[in-house]
Amino acid sequence: MSKRAYNFCAGPAALPEAVLLRAQAELLDWHGKGLSVMEMSHRSEEFTSIAEKAEQDLRDLLAIPSSYKVLFMQGGASQQFAQVALNLLPEGGSADYIETGIWSKKAIEEASRYGNINIAASAKGYDWFAVPGQNEWKLSKNAAYVHYVSNETIGGLEFDWIPETGDVPLVVDMSSNILSRPVDISKFGMIYAGAQKNIGPSGLVVGIVREDLLGHARALCPTMLDYKVAADNGSMYNTPPTLAWYLSGLVFEWLKEHGGVEAMGARNEAKKRLLYDFIDASGLYSNPINTANRSWMNVPFRLADERLDKVFLAGAEEHGLLNLKGHRSVGGMRASIYNAVELDAVQALIAYMAHFEKEHG
């Protein structure tokens, strides 16, 4: 078996090797049933057991209260930009959105199709390098909900606090930092997260919705996008992405076996501190994000001379360090260090960066 590379992709992202090996072993014959998970009915006892265990493991990991429904849906987080508004924004109503980067901008643009969207705060005044403090926010009195993106995957800007919105439901896109460390679910009306970063493969989005927010979908909301329909049907109104659900369940098992989100938080803090400390001490590399708002999961950095970018990336690939090119919209470099990216991957990246700086700095 060839040595696996170090994968710093922002998504679809690295999966735990143990999960891939388990899936490989079960691919042709799941638990002696003589068929693959990909081939079994989603209504079967076998898949029902997979689905129920995945949900329970996620509830255990995040200590999700019983008053919340857990939904396994299709369409990714980008579909949620519309789905949230169709379910939670009444006809003629308004909602508050916090603008901190590309993904929150996309959420604002999509929700604007369905109602009045108030941009209550924006990181634009900080050149997208800092999260505006809540003392700067201008929240509406009649907002149906307040929406924010907890971690901007592209810009590497992350909230280091949870907003306080009183009785107004707080909705968060937690795609790229869910399960990275403990979080108090009870502070949110809804959490949604695309799977392909810290949960599992692409094709799935997880929703955690407080029960009192179900049943308020617009009349024009398609049946498939109604959260209550998903909840009432155990996320199986139609055939769900069964393979992605199964693999996500294996990731949840892996997380529990490795100490849960508390242990992941300690590991992730050590990884990000090591990488940011190296960048800050360097003369060649830089990260512009306000220290308190630096992402734990996505570390963008630039070389002092961008003419070296292609040379840096080519050398990185030769060293088995993959997917370090920054998003096309911002350029530079980006190392995504999700749960499945081990400390030795970060150490290997730093060793290469130090060697490159010695040669080209």
C-alpha positions in Angstrom: 0.0 0.0 0.0 1.4 3.4 -1.0 2.0 6.0 1.6 -0.9 8.4 1.9 -0.1 12.1 1.3 -0.8 14.9 3.8 -4.1 16.4 2.6 -4.8 20.1 3.5 -7.8 20.4 1.2 -10.6 22.7 2.4 -13.3 20.3 1.2 -13.9 17.6 0.3 -11.4 17.2 3.1 -9.2 14.6 4.7 -11.0 11.7 6.3 -9.5 9.6 9.1 -7.5 6.7 7.7 -9.1 4.3 10.2 -12.5 5.2 8.7 -11.4 4.7 5.2 -9.9 1.3 6.1 -13.1 0.3 7.9 -15.2 1.3 4.9 -12.9 -0.6 2.6 -13.3 -3.7 4.7 -17.1 -3.4 4.7 -17.5 -2.3 1.1 -18.4 -5.6 -0.5 -20.1 -7.2 2.4 -21.5 -5.2 5.3 -21.6 -7.2 8.5 -22.0 -10.5 6.7 -25.2 -9.4 4.9 -23.6 -10.1 1.5 -24.1 -6.6 0.1 -22.7 -3.1 0.3 -24.2 -0.2 2.1 -24.5 1.4 -1.3 -26.8 -1.4 -2.4 -29.1 -1.8 0.6 -32.6 -0.2 0.9 -32.7 2.9 3.0 -35.9 1.4 4.5 -34.2 -1.8 5.6 -33.5 -2.7 9.2 -29.7 -2.7 8.4 -29.6 0.9 7.1 -32.1 2.1 9.8 -29.6 0.8 12.4 -26.8 2.7 10.7 -28.8 5.9 10.5 -30.0 5.7 14.1 -26.6 5.0 15.5 -25.1 7.9 13.5 -27.7 10.3 14.9 -27.2 9.0 18.5 -23.4 9.3 18.3 -23.7 12.9 17.0 -26.1 13.7 19.8 -23.6 12.2 22.3 -20.7 14.1 20.8 -22.4 17.5 20.9 -24.6 16.9 23.9 -27.6 17.8 21.7 -30.7 18.4 23.9 -33.8 16.3 23.3 -35.7 19.4 22.2 -33.7 19.5 19.0 -34.2 17.4 15.8 -31.2 16.2 13.9 -31.7 16.1 10.2 -29.5 14.5 7.5 -30.3 16.3 4.3 -29.0 16.7 0.8 -27.9 19.8 -1.1 -25.0 21.0 1.0 -24.7 24.1 3.1 -25.3 26.3 0.0 -28.8 24.9 -0.3 -29.4 25.9 3.3 -28.9 29.6 2.4 -32.4 29.3 0.7 -33.8 26.6 2.9 -33.3 28.5 6.1 -35.2 31.5 4.7 -38.0 29.3 3.3 -38.5 27.7 6.7 -37.8 30.5 9.1 -38.5 33.8 7.4 -42.3 34.7 7.2 -43.8 36.2 4.1 -43.0 40.0 4.3 -40.7 39.4 7.3 -37.1 40.3 7.9 -33.9 38.7 9.2 -30.6 39.9 10.5 -27.4 38.7 8.9 -23.8 39.2 9.9 -21.4 39.6 6.9 -17.9 38.3 7.5 -16.8 36.9 4.2 -17.7 35.1 1.0 -20.0 32.4 2.5 -22.0 34.9 4.6 -22.3 37.1 1.5 -23.7 34.2 -0.5 -26.1 33.4 2.4 -27.3 37.1 2.4 -27.7 37.1 -1.4 -29.8 34.0 -1.4 -32.0 34.9 1.6 -32.7 38.3 0.0 -34.9 36.5 -2.6 -37.4 35.7 0.2 -37.6 38.8 2.4 -35.9 41.8 3.9 -32.4 41.1 4.9 -30.7 43.6 7.3 -26.9 43.4 7.3 -26.6 44.0 11.1 -22.8 44.1 11.0 -20.0 43.7 8.5 -16.3 42.8 8.6 -15.8 45.0 5.5 -14.7 47.9 7.7 -11.9 45.7 8.9 -10.9 44.6 5.4 -12.4 41.2 6.3 -9.6 40.6 8.8 -11.6 40.9 12.1 -15.1 40.0 13.4 -17.1 43.1 14.4 -17.8 43.1 18.1 -21.4 42.7 19.2 -21.3 46.3 20.5 -21.1 47.4 16.8 -24.1 45.3 15.7 -27.4 47.0 14.7 -29.9 44.2 15.2 -33.6 44.7 14.2 -36.4 44.7 16.7 -38.6 42.4 14.6 -36.1 40.0 13.0 -37.3 36.4 12.5 -33.7 35.2 13.2 -30.1 36.2 13.3 -27.7 34.4 10.9 -24.0 34.2 10.9 -21.1 32.0 9.6 -19.0 30.8 12.5 -15.9 30.2 10.4 -15.3 31.7 7.0 -13.4 28.8 5.2 -12.0 31.0 2.5 -10.9 34.0 4.5 -9.8 32.1 7.6 -11.9 34.3 9.9 -13.6 32.7 12.8 -15.9 33.9 15.7 -14.2 33.2 19.0 -17.6 33.9 20.8 -21.3 33.0 20.4 -23.6 36.0 19.7 -26.3 36.9 22.2 -29.6 37.4 20.5 -32.1 37.1 23.3 -35.4 35.6 22.2 -34.5 35.9 18.5 -33.4 32.5 17.2 -29.7 32.3 16.3 -28.9 30.4 13.1 -25.4 29.5 12.2 -23.5 27.9 9.3 -21.0 25.8 11.1 -19.8 23.8 8.1 -16.1 24.1 8.7 -15.8 24.1 12.4 -18.5 21.8 13.8 -17.1 19.0 16.0 -13.7 20.8 16.2 -14.3 21.6 19.9 -17.3 21.7 22.4 -20.1 24.1 21.7 -23.3 24.9 23.6 -26.1 23.8 21.3 -28.8 25.4 23.5 -27.6 28.8 22.4 -28.8 28.2 18.9 -32.2 28.0 17.1 -30.5 26.1 14.3 -27.1 24.8 13.3 -26.3 23.5 9.8 -23.1 22.1 8.4 -22.0 20.7 5.1 -20.4 17.3 5.7 -17.3 17.5 3.6 -15.0 19.1 6.1 -15.3 17.7 9.6 -18.2 15.2 9.2 -17.8 13.0 6.2 -17.8 13.0 2.4 -19.7 15.5 0.3 -23.4 15.0 -0.5 -24.8 15.5 2.9 -25.7 18.4 5.2 -26.5 18.0 8.9 -29.1 20.2 10.5 -29.7 20.6 14.2 -33.1 22.4 14.6 -35.0 23.4 17.8 -38.4 21.8 17.6 -40.4 25.0 18.0 -38.9 26.3 14.8 -40.4 23.4 12.8 -43.7 23.7 11.0 -43.4 27.4 9.8 -42.3 26.9 6.2 -43.6 29.2 3.5 -46.5 27.9 1.4 -44.2 28.1 -1.6 -41.5 26.0 0.2 -40.9 22.7 -1.8 -41.9 19.7 0.2 -38.3 18.4 0.0 -37.0 21.6 1.6 -39.5 21.7 4.6 -37.6 20.9 7.8 -40.7 19.5 9.4 -41.2 17.0 6.6 -37.6 15.9 7.0 -38.0 15.6 10.8 -41.3 13.7 10.6 -39.8 11.3 8.1 -36.6 10.6 9.9 -34.7 12.4 7.1 -36.0 9.8 4.7 -38.9 11.5 2.8 -37.0 10.3 -0.2 -33.9 8.2 -0.6 -31.1 10.0 1.3 -27.4 9.9 0.4 -26.9 6.6 2.2 -23.2 6.1 1.6 -22.4 9.6 2.9 -24.6 9.0 5.9 -22.9 5.7 6.7 -19.4 7.2 6.3 -20.3 10.2 8.5 -21.5 7.6 11.1 -18.1 6.0 11.0 -16.5 9.4 11.6 -18.7 10.0 14.6 -17.6 6.6 16.0 -13.9 7.5 15.4 -14.4 10.8 17.2 -15.9 9.0 20.2 -13.1 6.5 20.3 -10.6 9.4 20.3 -12.0 11.3 23.2 -14.8 13.2 21.6 -14.9 17.0 20.9 -13.1 17.8 24.1 -10.0 15.8 22.9 -10.4 17.2 19.4 -10.4 20.7 20.8 -7.1 20.1 22.6 -5.6 18.6 19.4 -6.8 21.3 17.2 -5.6 24.1 19.5 -2.1 22.5 19.5 -2.1 22.2 15.7 -3.2 25.7 14.9 -0.9 27.3 17.6 2.1 25.5 16.1 1.3 26.7 12.5 0.4 30.3 13.4 3.4 30.6 15.7 5.7 29.5 12.8 4.1 31.9 10.3 4.3 34.8 12.8 8.0 34.2 13.4 8.7 33.9 9.7 10.1 36.5 7.4 8.6 35.0 4.3 5.1 34.0 5.3 2.2 36.1 6.8 -1.4 35.8 8.0 -3.3 39.1 8.2 -6.2 38.0 10.4 -6.8 39.6 13.8 -5.3 37.1 16.3 -8.5 36.5 18.3 -10.4 35.7 15.0 -7.9 33.4 13.4 -9.5 30.2 12.2 -8.7 26.9 14.0 -9.5 25.0 10.8 -8.4 27.1 7.8 -5.1 28.8 7.9 -4.5 31.2 4.9 -1.0 32.5 4.4 0.9 34.5 1.8 4.4 34.5 0.6 6.2 37.8 0.7 6.9 37.4 -3.0 3.9 35.9 -4.9 6.2 35.0 -7.8 7.3 32.1 -5.6 3.8 30.7 -5.2 4.0 28.2 -8.0 7.5 27.1 -6.9 6.2 26.6 -3.4 3.2 24.6 -4.5 5.2 22.4 -6.8 7.7 21.7 -4.0 4.9 21.0 -1.5 3.4 18.4 -3.8 6.8 16.7 -4.3 6.9 16.4 -0.5 3.4 14.8 -0.3 1.8 18.0 0.9 -1.4 18.4 -1.1 -4.1 21.1 -1.8 -2.3 24.1 -0.3 -3.3 26.5 -3.0 -5.6 29.3 -1.7 -9.1 29.8 -2.9 -9.3 31.2 -6.4 -11.0 34.3 -5.1 -8.2 35.4 -2.8 -5.1 33.6 -3.9 -2.1 32.8 -1.7 -2.0 29.6 0.3 -4.4 27.9 2.7 -3.8 24.9 5.0 -7.0 23.3 6.2 -6.3 21.4 9.4 -9.6 19.7 10.2 -10.0 16.9 12.8 -8.7 14.2 10.5 -5.4 16.1 9.8 -3.0 14.8 12.3 -0.3 16.8 14.1 2.4 15.1 12.1 0.9 16.6 8.9 1.2 20.1 10.4 4.8 19.3 11.5 5.6 18.1 8.0 4.2 21.3 6.5 6.2 23.5 8.8 9.4 21.5 8.1 8.8 22.1 4.4 8.0 25.8 4.8 11.1 26.3 6.9 13.2 24.6 4.2 11.6 26.6 1.5 12.2 29.9 3.4 15.9 29.0 3.9 16.3 28.5 0.1 14.1 31.3 -1.1 13.6 33.8 1.7 
